[in-house]
Amino acid sequence: MWHKLQLYPRAFWILLACFLVNRVAASLIWPFMTLFIREQTGAALASVTALLSIQAVASVAGTTFISGVMDRYGRRLPMLVGLLAFCGVLLLMSQAFTLWQWALLIALYGVLQPIVYVGTNAMVADLVAPADRTGAYAIVRVVSNLAIALGPALGGAFIVQSNLFAYGGAALLNLALLLPMTWFIRETLPKAKRRPAGEERGAGGYAALLKDRPFISFILAFTLLEIGAALTFNLLAVYVREQYAMLEDAYGRLVAINALMVVLFQYPVTRQARHHPPFTIIAVGCLFYTAGLVGFGLAQSWAGFALAMVILTTGELLVMPTATALVAGMAQPDLRARYMGIFSLTYTVGTGLGPLIGGLVADALAPAAIWYFGGTAALLAAVLFVLLQRHATVPHPVPPD
């Protein structure tokens, strides 16, 4: 395995080290976001989930613009500016106690939070040869989930005492990244791909992307999956606390299960998955998501939630690197950040719609109905991916490393 890892350039590993720190910082905030808002404002769950919709809309607009900037001028500078601005937003969030304050700040959060993620995915595609990208994105997933294992598991214990640990810790970690990213990360966008002003394709470069029917079909199906998946990391913390009196550290351990499974199993699972058609792998992964989400609705104890998390994470192991490499293969080189940006918005839109609908379903029927709604969305996504495998023309999976 070691000689396989040596295929990736030194710049790839430096980028991953910075990405690890950024993800640790992010994981101190996003798993507990709904809980923070609810505690700081005392608002009803429906109002809290409505704020997530504001975040989603802002993220769509921000990512669309920033992805275009990255394709035109480069990835590095937007990432540095985004980090600095994001730190300010986090500190302001710690002092936000009304819904109108959160409405403004969560919109800024939605614009700024995805910048490093989108830039990293675009840089990986720039740095790594097409035949090695699926493995590279599997490693990115391992690094991301190692961070998520560290963040909530360690942060949850502190958050029980004070939310300020999360806000301050996330801001300090992102500030600490500015120096190494300034000195050690170099621009990866080839100069030949940078477009002077006035030479963009129509609609800010998105016209060609919107005509890519296989890609748009894929995005629509994947968004449906993310509507179900987003419930886990946006409503589960509130659900286990309010329905089963589990504190934040118990939820942090559930997130750690997810993260550690990815750290231990993502790379070998991805190497085996590459032998099969990508849409087939993604459809099977959707079925695991379905079973895991339904499992949350049936669970009565922490052990039950842990088992459901294991099942759901198995689906994640199958889906995520395969989907990311598929998007990188679909992308035209000079539109790569935009393709990655639109792909990242599937989770954003899922976060905006899933928790909002889930909260309404919970209020109208029962709290556990959240998870049956999510399972239905994931099941429908599986059906759509089967249809896409039959009818869409997509890049063939690359041979194993």
C-alpha positions in Angstrom: 0.0 0.0 0.0 2.9 2.4 0.8 4.1 2.4 -2.8 0.6 3.4 -3.9 0.6 6.4 -1.6 4.0 7.5 -3.1 2.2 8.1 -6.4 0.8 11.3 -5.1 3.0 14.5 -5.2 4.4 16.3 -2.2 2.0 19.2 -2.8 -0.9 16.9 -2.4 0.2 15.9 1.1 0.9 19.5 2.2 -2.6 20.4 1.0 -4.1 17.5 3.0 -2.3 18.6 6.2 -3.9 22.0 5.9 -7.3 20.4 5.0 -7.1 18.3 8.2 -6.8 21.3 10.4 -9.6 23.1 8.7 -11.9 20.1 9.0 -11.1 19.7 12.7 -12.1 23.3 13.2 -15.3 22.8 11.2 -16.3 19.7 13.2 -16.3 21.7 16.4 -19.3 23.7 14.9 -21.4 22.0 12.3 -22.5 18.9 14.1 -23.8 21.0 17.0 -25.1 24.0 14.9 -28.8 23.3 15.5 -28.2 22.7 19.2 -26.2 26.0 19.5 -29.0 28.0 17.8 -31.7 26.4 19.9 -29.8 27.0 23.1 -28.7 30.6 22.3 -32.1 31.7 21.0 -34.6 29.4 22.7 -36.4 29.2 19.3 -38.7 26.3 18.2 -37.2 23.6 16.1 -39.1 24.7 13.0 -37.5 28.2 13.3 -34.0 26.7 13.7 -34.4 24.5 10.7 -35.6 27.5 8.7 -32.3 29.1 9.4 -30.6 26.1 7.8 -32.5 26.9 4.6 -31.1 30.5 4.7 -27.6 28.9 5.0 -28.3 26.7 2.0 -29.5 29.6 -0.2 -26.5 31.7 0.7 -24.1 28.8 0.1 -25.6 28.2 -3.3 -25.0 31.8 -4.3 -21.6 32.0 -2.6 -20.3 28.8 -4.0 -21.5 29.5 -7.5 -19.6 32.9 -7.5 -16.5 31.7 -5.7 -16.1 28.6 -7.9 -16.1 30.8 -10.9 -13.5 33.0 -9.3 -11.3 30.0 -8.6 -11.5 28.8 -12.2 -10.7 32.3 -13.5 -8.0 33.6 -11.1 -6.9 30.6 -9.0 -7.8 28.6 -5.9 -5.3 29.8 -3.3 -6.2 33.5 -2.7 -10.0 32.9 -2.3 -9.2 30.1 0.3 -7.0 32.5 2.3 -9.5 35.3 2.3 -12.3 32.9 3.1 -10.4 31.6 6.1 -9.9 35.0 7.6 -13.5 36.1 7.1 -14.8 32.8 8.5 -13.0 33.4 11.7 -14.8 36.7 12.2 -18.1 35.1 11.6 -17.5 32.4 14.2 -16.6 34.9 16.8 -19.8 36.9 16.1 -21.9 33.7 16.3 -20.7 33.2 19.9 -22.5 36.4 20.8 -25.7 35.9 18.7 -28.8 35.4 20.9 -31.6 36.4 18.6 -33.0 34.8 15.4 -32.4 37.9 13.3 -28.7 37.9 14.3 -28.5 34.3 13.4 -30.3 34.8 10.1 -27.5 37.3 9.0 -24.6 35.3 10.4 -25.7 31.9 9.1 -26.0 33.4 5.6 -22.3 34.5 5.9 -21.4 31.1 7.3 -23.1 29.5 4.3 -21.0 31.6 1.9 -17.7 31.2 3.6 -17.7 27.6 5.1 -17.4 25.7 1.8 -14.5 27.7 0.3 -11.7 25.5 1.6 -13.6 22.3 0.8 -14.3 23.4 -2.8 -10.7 24.7 -3.3 -9.2 21.5 -1.9 -11.2 19.3 -4.2 -10.3 21.4 -7.2 -6.6 21.4 -6.3 -6.6 17.6 -5.9 -8.0 17.3 -9.4 -5.2 19.7 -10.6 -2.4 17.9 -8.8 -3.4 14.2 -9.4 -3.5 12.3 -12.7 -7.0 11.1 -13.7 -6.1 7.4 -13.2 -5.2 8.1 -9.5 -8.0 10.5 -8.5 -10.4 7.9 -7.0 -7.7 6.8 -4.6 -6.7 10.4 -3.9 -10.3 11.4 -3.1 -10.5 8.3 -0.8 -7.5 9.7 1.1 -9.2 13.1 1.3 -12.2 11.4 2.8 -10.0 9.6 5.3 -8.3 12.9 6.4 -11.7 14.6 6.6 -13.2 12.0 8.8 -10.1 11.7 11.0 -10.7 15.4 11.7 -14.4 14.7 12.4 -13.4 11.9 14.8 -11.2 14.3 16.7 -13.4 17.3 16.6 -16.8 16.2 18.0 -15.3 13.5 20.2 -13.0 15.9 22.0 -15.1 19.0 21.6 -18.3 17.5 22.8 -16.9 17.1 26.3 -16.0 20.8 26.4 -19.2 22.0 24.8 -21.1 20.5 27.7 -19.4 23.2 29.8 -19.5 26.1 27.3 -20.2 26.7 23.6 -17.4 29.2 23.6 -14.9 26.4 23.4 -16.3 25.4 20.0 -16.4 28.9 18.6 -13.1 30.0 19.9 -11.3 26.8 19.1 -12.6 26.8 15.5 -11.5 30.4 15.0 -8.0 29.8 16.4 -7.4 26.7 14.3 -8.4 28.5 11.1 -6.3 31.5 12.0 -3.3 29.2 12.6 -3.8 27.9 9.0 -3.1 31.2 7.4 0.7 31.1 7.8 1.3 27.6 6.4 -1.2 28.1 3.6 0.5 31.3 2.7 4.0 29.9 2.7 3.7 26.3 1.6 0.6 26.1 -0.6 1.2 27.1 -4.2 -1.4 27.9 -6.9 -2.4 24.8 -8.9 -4.5 26.3 -11.7 -2.4 26.3 -14.8 -1.8 29.7 -16.3 -3.1 28.6 -19.6 -6.5 27.9 -18.0 -6.9 31.4 -16.5 -9.2 33.6 -18.5 -8.8 37.3 -18.9 -11.8 39.5 -18.1 -14.5 39.2 -20.8 -13.5 35.8 -22.0 -15.7 33.8 -19.7 -18.2 31.4 -21.3 -21.9 32.4 -21.1 -23.6 32.8 -17.7 -20.3 33.3 -15.9 -18.9 30.0 -17.4 -21.9 27.9 -16.2 -23.7 27.7 -19.6 -21.6 24.7 -20.8 -22.0 23.0 -17.4 -25.7 23.4 -17.4 -25.8 21.7 -20.9 -24.0 18.7 -19.5 -27.1 16.5 -19.1 -25.4 13.5 -17.5 -23.8 15.8 -14.9 -27.1 17.6 -14.1 -29.0 14.3 -13.9 -26.3 13.0 -11.4 -26.6 16.2 -9.3 -30.4 15.9 -9.1 -30.2 12.3 -7.9 -27.3 13.0 -5.5 -29.2 15.9 -4.0 -32.1 13.6 -3.1 -29.6 11.4 -1.3 -28.1 14.3 0.6 -31.6 15.4 1.7 -31.7 12.2 3.7 -28.1 12.2 4.8 -28.2 15.8 6.0 -30.7 14.8 8.7 -28.0 12.8 10.5 -25.6 15.6 11.0 -28.2 18.4 11.6 -31.1 16.9 13.6 -29.6 13.8 15.3 -27.9 15.8 18.1 -31.2 17.5 19.0 -33.2 14.2 18.6 -31.1 12.1 20.9 -31.0 14.8 23.5 -34.7 15.7 23.5 -36.1 12.2 23.0 -33.5 10.1 25.0 -31.8 12.7 27.3 -28.3 12.0 25.7 -25.8 14.8 26.2 -23.5 16.3 23.5 -20.7 13.9 24.3 -22.9 10.9 23.5 -23.7 12.4 20.1 -20.0 13.2 19.7 -19.2 9.5 20.1 -21.8 8.6 17.4 -20.1 11.0 15.0 -16.7 9.5 16.0 -18.0 6.1 14.9 -18.7 7.5 11.5 -15.4 9.2 11.2 -13.3 6.3 12.5 -14.9 3.9 10.1 -14.0 6.1 7.2 -10.4 6.4 8.6 -10.0 2.6 8.9 -12.0 1.4 5.9 -12.3 4.1 3.2 -9.2 3.4 1.2 -9.6 -0.4 0.9 -13.3 -0.2 0.2 -12.7 2.4 -2.5 -10.1 0.2 -4.2 -12.5 -2.7 -4.4 -15.4 -0.5 -5.5 -13.4 0.8 -8.5 -13.8 -2.6 -10.2 -17.6 -1.9 -10.6 -19.6 0.7 -12.5 -19.8 3.9 -10.4 -23.6 4.4 -10.5 -24.0 0.8 -9.3 -21.7 1.4 -6.4 -23.6 4.6 -5.5 -27.0 3.0 -5.8 -25.9 0.2 -3.4 -24.6 2.8 -1.0 -27.9 4.6 -1.1 -29.6 1.4 0.2 -27.2 1.3 3.1 -28.1 5.0 3.8 -31.8 4.0 3.7 -31.3 1.2 6.3 -29.2 3.4 8.5 -31.8 6.3 8.5 -34.7 3.9 9.2 -32.5 2.4 12.0 -32.3 5.8 13.7 -36.1 5.9 13.9 -36.2 2.4 15.4 -33.4 2.9 17.9 -34.2 3.0 21.6 -30.7 3.3 23.1 -27.2 4.5 22.4 -26.3 1.1 21.1 -29.1 1.1 18.6 -28.1 4.5 17.3 -24.5 3.3 17.1 -25.6 0.3 15.0 -27.6 2.5 12.7 -24.6 4.8 12.3 -22.4 1.8 11.3 -24.9 0.9 8.6 -25.3 4.4 7.3 -21.5 4.9 7.2 -21.1 1.8 5.1 -23.2 3.5 2.5 -21.0 6.6 2.8 -17.8 4.5 2.3 -19.3 3.3 -1.0 -20.7 6.6 -2.2 -18.5 9.6 -1.5 -15.1 9.0 -3.2 -16.7 7.3 -6.1 -19.1 10.2 -6.6 -16.3 12.8 -6.2 -14.0 11.1 -8.7 -16.9 10.7 -11.1 -17.6 14.5 -11.0 -13.8 15.2 -11.5 -13.9 12.9 -14.6 -17.0 14.7 -16.0 -15.5 18.2 -15.5 -13.8 20.1 -18.3 -10.4 21.3 -17.0 -11.2 25.0 -17.2 -14.5 24.5 -15.4 -13.2 22.1 -12.7 -13.8 24.3 -9.6 -17.4 25.0 -10.9 -18.2 21.3 -11.3 -16.8 20.7 -7.8 -18.7 23.7 -6.4 -22.0 22.5 -7.8 -21.3 19.0 -6.5 -20.6 20.4 -3.0 -24.0 22.2 -3.2 -25.8 18.9 -3.1 -25.1 18.7 0.6 -25.9 22.4 1.0 -29.3 22.0 -0.7 -29.8 18.8 1.3 -29.1 20.7 4.5 -31.5 23.4 3.5 -34.4 21.1 2.6 -33.9 17.9 4.6 -33.9 19.3 8.2 -36.7 21.8 7.2 -39.0 19.1 5.9 -37.9 16.7 8.7 -38.8 19.3 11.3 -42.2 19.8 9.8 -42.8 16.0 9.6 -41.7 15.6 13.2 -44.2 18.3 14.3 -47.0 17.0 12.2 -46.5 13.2 12.9 -43.9 12.2 15.4 -40.2 12.8 16.1 -39.2 9.4 14.7 -40.9 10.3 11.4 -37.8 12.4 10.6 -35.8 9.2 9.9 -38.5 7.4 7.9 -38.7 10.5 5.7 -34.9 10.5 5.2 -34.9 6.7 4.5 -37.5 7.3 1.8 -35.4 10.0 0.1 -32.4 7.8 0.1 -34.4 4.9 -1.4 -35.7 7.1 -4.2 -32.1 8.2 -4.9 -31.1 4.5 -5.2 -33.8 4.0 -7.9 -32.6 7.1 -9.8 -29.0 6.0 -9.8 -30.1 2.6 -11.2 -31.9 4.4 -14.0 -28.9 6.6 -14.6 -26.6 3.6 -14.9 -28.9 2.2 -17.6 -29.4 5.4 -19.6 -26.7 8.0 -18.9 -23.4 8.2 -20.7 -20.7 8.7 -18.1 -17.0 8.2 -17.8 -16.0 4.5 -17.2 -14.3 3.8 -13.9 -10.6 4.1 -14.1 -8.5 0.9 -13.5 -7.2 0.3 -9.9 -4.0 2.0 -8.8 
